[in-house]
Structures are given as structure tokens and as C-alpha cells.
């Protein structure tokens, strides 16, 4: 009952911070929405009905021969394919008819093109009759945030890039927290030479210029999501070691810990059943800020060209395009606004979590 009352008090403190509470739910909604990025921005229909058969192009690769073509992969934005399906059925398109890799070759002006809600109906209908635009006449060439210098839709790349950044940050935060908590627990619980040697190793390890080393490794090894994650994990795990170590040093001589030792309870059980819950309070407080730092690191590497593979949707790559195309301010402004908003939401949510676990507000 006592634990339930304490947790309820913490939850109330979290809700009392209205800015942080609202930021937390806004961030959660954005993450959930972007998890279904393929259903929001895609160059394939979500569902198609063709000659009495229900098809799901968004998840299944159908050969073009199914629609009377000859290519191995169907290009649903092709005027021929769209006219064929519309003549023998119907299609349901996502909100944005471009994926993060789709190059719009029917732009009214050279890329990067500025934001446009839709081109004039008569212009697009003319393009449709030529076989290079969407049917419906008024839905083609709609780029609400413009295109980049390769003719790719910025909004589509933004949705997919947001998802990759958040998932990368979450995975890196969880893995680095696990390694950091285990390392800090071992140091703090055993102390002595174990703690001394580990501390000297961490001091040497953190003195290495990690950014330069990351750039060198990324230039030698072909970058990918998991390779980049492993490289960053080499340096990010030390963030929580000091906090967890201090908690274990403080609690390893408490009476209930000595009583557990006297009863023959093993060290591992004492560490992770009796001492770890106390250390997790500080860990949970720091995690939103670690997540923000992980996302910022990935963005910086992508901006410098040492991050995800070329062509991957990335917030850092969007900023780099803004730097290289100063005549297209919508590129840099879009990346800046999205990254600023994302990090602000994480900081505000982190402040609310900090207030929730503040002992002065929980036990006061």
C-alpha cells in the first residue's frame, strides 16, 4: 500500500507539471503516428480493387504484368497503371502520394521546388493526359513542404526521418542505460579495487575525443542503422554510471542489505532486487535527456555525412540540404523547426519526470 501511495503521489506530481505532461503526450502521439509512416506518405496505394480482386500494394510487391505492363515492379504513379486500375476498379491512396525515396519528375519548376498545396487543375489534367500525373487532376504535385534538391517530397522524408530518429534514439537509450546501470551497480556495490580500476578506465575512455573517433570509424565501415548504433553505444553507456554508482555506494551498507547478506542472499539478488529500485529513480529522471542527446548525435552525424547510408530519410540530411541550398529556405527552416520542437518536447517531459521523482515533492 505504501508503494502504491508513493507511486500515486509521483503520478500526481507528473500531471501537475502541465507543460511537461502535455509535452509527453504530444511526443507520444507523434511517435505513434510516424510508426505508420507508410500509411501516411507512400507512392503506392493502401488498397486497390482490380478486376474483382482486392490488393494491398503497400505491403505486397505486385509485378506490373498483373496490370498489363512488363516491368518487374509496378510503378503506381505511372499514368498507364493508374488509368488501367481506375478503369477496372479503384484505389485508396495515402495522405501524401510520395514515399521518402520518390523523385517527382513532373515538377513545374526545377528542384528544389517551394511548398505548393496543388498545381492548377488544368495544368495537371494536361499532364495526366500525357501519362505523367495522377488521375483526379487536382491531386498531383502537391508538396506541402516543398521538395529537396533531388525532387523528393520533404514532408514524406520528414515523417520517415522522424520515425528513424526516434527509434534510433530509443534503442540507443535503452541499450546504453542497461550497460551503464550494470557497470555502475558493479562498481558501487563491490567498491575497493573493482571500483578504483573501473573508474580509471572510465576516465581514460571518456578522455578519448569520441566525435573524431566516430568520424574515423564511420568513414572506414559502411554505415547502417545497427553499425552506427553499435559505434555510438561504445561511448554513450557512461552517462549513467556515475549516478548509479553513487546510489549503490550509498546503499550497500544499509541495515536491510547487511541483513540480507547475513541471511545468505547472493550478491546478484541484493544488487538487482534490493538496491537497483533506488538507483532506478535517478536513471528514469535522466532518460528523457539521454534520448534527446542520442537523437542530436545522430542528427549531427547525418549533417556531416557520416551517419545513415546515403538516401536514407534523416533530419540531419535535411539540415545539410538546407545549408547547401540557401535559395530554398524551406529546407533548413523545416529541419530546424522539427528538431527544435522534438528536443523541446523531450526536455519539458524530462522536467516533469524529474519533478515526479523529486523526494521533496513526493515525501514532503
N, C-alpha and C positions, 0 to 999 in steps of 0.2 A: 504493500500500500504506500509505503514511504517513497519508493522509486516511482510509482505512478503519480504521486503528488508532485514530485520534483520535475518529472518529465512534462506534466501539465503546466507547471509554472514556466518551464523553458519555452513550451509552445506558445503560451500567452505572451511572453516577452518577445518572441519572434514576431508574432502578429502585431504587437504594439508598435513595432518599428514599421510604420505604414509604407515608407519608401522602399525599404528592403523587402518587405513582404510582397508588395506589388511587383518589384523588380524580379523577384524569384519566380513568380507565376508567369510574368511576361516572357522570361527566358525559357521556362519550361514549355510554354505554348509554341515559341519559335522553334525550339528543338524538335518537338513532336511534329510540327508542320513540315519542317525541312527533311525529316526522316522519310517522308513520302514525296521527295523531290521529283521522282519520275512521273508522278501523277499530277504535278504542278507545271513542270516545264519539260516537254518532250517533243521530238519530231515524229513520234508515232501515235496513232490513235489509241485511246484507252480500250475501247471496244469497237468492233466492226461487225456488221452483219452483211454477208456477201453470199448471194445465191443460196439462201436458206441455211447458211452455216454461221454460227456465232464465233468470232475470232477475237483473240486478245493479243494484238500486236505489241503491246507494251511489255509483255513478258515472254512472248514466243516469237522466234525469228521465222517468218514465212518466206519461202522463195518467191521471187517475182513471177515465176511461171504460174503460180496459183491464181494470179490476176491477169494472165495473158501476156506477161513480159518474158524476159530472157535472163535477167540478172540473178546472181546467187542470193542477193539480199534486196528486199523490197525497199524502194525509196518512196515513202508515203507522201512526201511533199511534191513528188512529180505530178505534173498536170495530167498525164496519161493515167496514172494509177488512181488519182482522185476521181477523175471522170468515170473510170471503169467501176469503182466501188459505189459511187453515188448513183450510177445508172442501174446497179443491181442490188442495192441495199442502202446502208447508211453507216456513218462513223461518228464516234463521240471523241472529240479532241480534248486534250488538257487545256488549262487556262492559257498557257503560253505554248505556241506550236514550234518551239525550238528547244533542243537539248543544249547542254553546255558545249557540245562539240559541233553543232550545226553551223555551217557557213551559209549565210544568206547571200546567194549570188544574184538576187533581184533587187538590190538596194537602189533607191532612186538617186543616191549620190555616193561618192567613194567612201569607203570605210576609213576611219571610224565615223559613223553617221550619228547625228544627235538624236535625242529621245523623240519618239513620234508615237502617237496613240494609234493612228491608222492613216494610210495614204488615201488619196481621193478615190472614191468608188470607181469612177470611170477609168482612171489610170490602172487600177488593179484588175478590173474586168478585162481591160485590153491585154494585160499581162496574162490573165487566166486563159484567154482565147489563144494566146501564143504558147500555152502549156507550161508556164514558169511561175504561176502563182496559185494561191489557194482558191477553191471554189467558195462561193458566198460573196465574192467581190470586195467586201469591206473588211475582211479579217486578215488579209495578208500584210506583211511588212510592218507589223505592229511591234515596236521596240520601245517599251515604256521608259527604259533607262538607256536607250541607245545601243550601239554596237561597239565592239573593240576594234583594233586595227586590222583584225582578220575577218571582220564581218560576222562575228559571233554575238549572240544576244547577251547583253550584260546582266539582265535580270535572271536569265537561266543559269548563267555561270555564278551569279551571286547566291542563288538558292543552293546549288550543289556545293559551292565553295564554303558556305556557312556550315553545311552539314559535315563536310570533311574536317573543317577546323575544330568544330565542337567534339566530334567523335575522336579525333586525334588527341585533343586536349584531355578528354575524359579518360581515355585509355592510358595516356602517359601519366595523368594524375593518380589514377588507381595503382598502377604498377610501381611508380616511384614512391607512393605512400606506403605500400606494402614493404618494399625493400628498406625504406627509411625507418619505418616503425620497428621492423625486426632488428636492424642494426642498432638503433638507439636502445631497444629493450635489452639486447645482449650487453651492450656497454654499461648501461646504468645498473643492471641487476648484478652482474658479476664484479664490476669495478676492478680495482687493482691493476695488474699488468694488462689485462684484457682491455680495460678502458683506456689506459695510457697508450698502448700500441695503436689501438683503433683511432684515438684522437690525433696522434701524429700522422697516421695515414690519411685521415680526412683533411688535415691541414695541408699536407703536400698535394693531395688530389684537388682541393679547391683552389690552390695557387696556380694550377695549370690554366693558361688562357683558353677557356673552353670554346669561345667563339671561333678563334683561329683554328683550333683543332677540329672543330665541326666543319669548317670550310674546307680544310685539307682532306678529311675523310670523305666528305660529300663529293669532292672533285675526283677522288680515286675510285670510290664504289658507286655503282649505278644507283641513283636514288629511287626509293619506292616508299610506300607508306610504312611498311614494317621495318625496313632498313633504317629509315630516318627515326622511327620510334626507338629502335634499339640504341642508336647513337646518342639521342637526347637523354635516354634513360641512364646512360653512363654518368651523367653529371647532375641530373635532377633529383636523384634519390637522397642527396644530403640535406635537402631543405627541411625535413622533419626530424633529422637525427638529434639535433641539439635539444629540441623541445621534449621529445620522448625520453631521451637520456636523463634530462633533469627530473622528470616525473618519476622515473624508476629509481634514480639515486635518492630521491626524497622518500619514496615509499618502501624501499626494500628492507628497512629496519623497523617498520611499523609493527605493533604488537600482533595484529592478526596474521601478518606474514611470518613472524617468528613462531607463532602458534601453529601455523600450517607446516612449517619445517619440522617442528617438534613432533607433529603427528605423522611425519613421514611422507608428506605430499611432495611430489617431484618438482624440480625447478621449472620445467616447462609449464606445468599446470599452474604453479604460482604466478609465473610471468604473464601468461595469457588469460588466466581466469580471474586472478585477484588484482593484479597491478595494471593490466592493459586497459580495463574500462576507465580508470582515472586518466591515463595518458590519452585516450581517445577524445576526451573533451578538447584538449589543445589541438589535436590532429584535425578534428572536424572544423574547428574555428579557422584553421589555416587553409583548408582545402579549396574554398572558392577562389582565394588569391593565387594558389598554386595553379588552378585551372586557367585563370587569366594569364598567368605568366607562361604557361605551356602554349596557349593559343598565340600569344605575342611572339614567342620564339619561332614557331612555325611560320607565322606571317613574315617575320624578319628574314628568315632563310629563303622563303619563296620570293621575297622582294629582291634579294641579292642574287637569285638564280641558282641557289644551292639546295632548294627544298624538294618538293614533289616533282615527278617527271614532267617534262615539257608537255603542255597541252592540258594538264590537269586543272580543273577549276579551283582557283585559290584566291583568297583575299589579298595576299601579298603580291601575286602576279597581277591583280587588278591595279594595285597601287603602282607597280612598276610600269604598267601600261600608261597610267596617268602621268607619270614622270616623263615617259618617252614621247607622249603626245599632248604637249601643253596646249595645243589648239583644240583639244577635246576635253574641256574641264569636267564634263560629267563623269569621266572615268575616275579621276582622282577624288572628286567630291563624293562619289558613291562609295568607294572603298573607305575613305576617311570616316564618313558618317556611320557606316555599318560597323566598322571596327570600334569606333568610339562608343557607339550605343551598346555593343556587346560587352565591352570591358566595363562600362559604367554599370550595366545591369549586374555583372558579377561582383563588382566592388560593393554596390549597395546591398546585394544579397549577402555578401560576406560580412558586412557590418551588422546585419540583422542576426546572422548566426552567432557572431561574437557577442552581441547583447543577450542572445538566448542562453548562452553558456556562461555568462558573467556571474560568478558566485555572489557578488554583491547584490545583484538583482534577483538571483534565484533563491538565496537563503536569507536575504535581508528582510 
